[in-house]
Amino acid sequence: MSNCPRCHQPIKPQAITCPYCRLELKAHGHPGIPLHRATGEAPLCDTCVYHADDTCNYPQRPHARECTLYQDINIPKIEVKPQPNQSFKFWFKRNLLWILLLILLFISFLITLLR
């Protein structure tokens, strides 16, 4: 369980609002969209990746105190590289129709040549 940023009471991780102080914890009432809040005097934009690389299109930029897109610049991103076996399986599933069509075409040519 985590704590509410305003009243510091324990809350469930999927809670949309704090049951004690009614602070909105998730954006747009959706449990999958976290709402990040600035804790001190500095706005979130000062430590956001999107503000640093100038790709942020949030209307309250650069003074946003709440944001749904916030990514902390101090936390490194972990890149997950697909394993070669997984990438082949993904490619095969994506192109299965074309592969079957080519096999059918190849079999037709073999039948035509052997007659």
Backbone hydrogen bonds, N-H to C=O, Kabsch-Sander energy under -0.5 kcal/mol:
donor,donor_aa,acceptor,acceptor_aa,energy
2,S,11,I,-1.5
4,C,9,Q,-2.3
8,H,4,C,-1.4
11,I,2,S,-3.4
15,A,12,K,-1.6
18,C,23,L,-2.2
22,R,18,C,-1.6
25,L,16,I,-3.0
26,K,16,I,-1.7
27,A,33,I,-2.6
29,G,26,K,-1.0
30,H,27,A,-2.0
33,I,30,H,-1.6
35,L,25,L,-1.4
36,H,34,P,-0.6
36,H,67,C,-2.7
38,A,65,R,-2.6
44,L,64,A,-2.3
45,C,64,A,-0.5
46,D,43,P,-1.0
47,T,44,L,-1.6
48,C,45,C,-1.2
49,V,71,Q,-2.5
52,A,48,C,-1.8
53,D,49,V,-2.1
54,D,51,H,-0.7
55,T,50,Y,-2.2
56,C,50,Y,-1.2
61,R,58,Y,-1.7
63,H,60,Q,-2.2
67,C,36,H,-2.2
73,I,47,T,-2.6
75,I,72,D,-0.9
79,E,77,K,-0.6
80,V,78,I,-0.5
81,K,79,E,-0.7
87,S,83,Q,-2.3
88,F,84,P,-1.9
89,K,85,N,-2.0
90,F,86,Q,-2.4
91,W,87,S,-2.4
92,F,88,F,-3.0
93,K,89,K,-2.4
94,R,90,F,-2.2
95,N,91,W,-2.0
96,L,93,K,-0.7
99,I,95,N,-2.3
100,L,96,L,-2.6
101,L,97,L,-2.1
102,L,98,W,-2.3
103,I,99,I,-2.3
104,L,100,L,-2.4
105,L,101,L,-2.2
106,F,102,L,-2.6
107,I,103,I,-2.4
108,S,104,L,-2.0
109,F,105,L,-2.1
110,L,106,F,-2.1
111,I,107,I,-2.3
112,T,108,S,-2.3
113,L,109,F,-2.4
114,L,110,L,-2.0
115,R,111,I,-0.6
115,R,112,T,-0.5
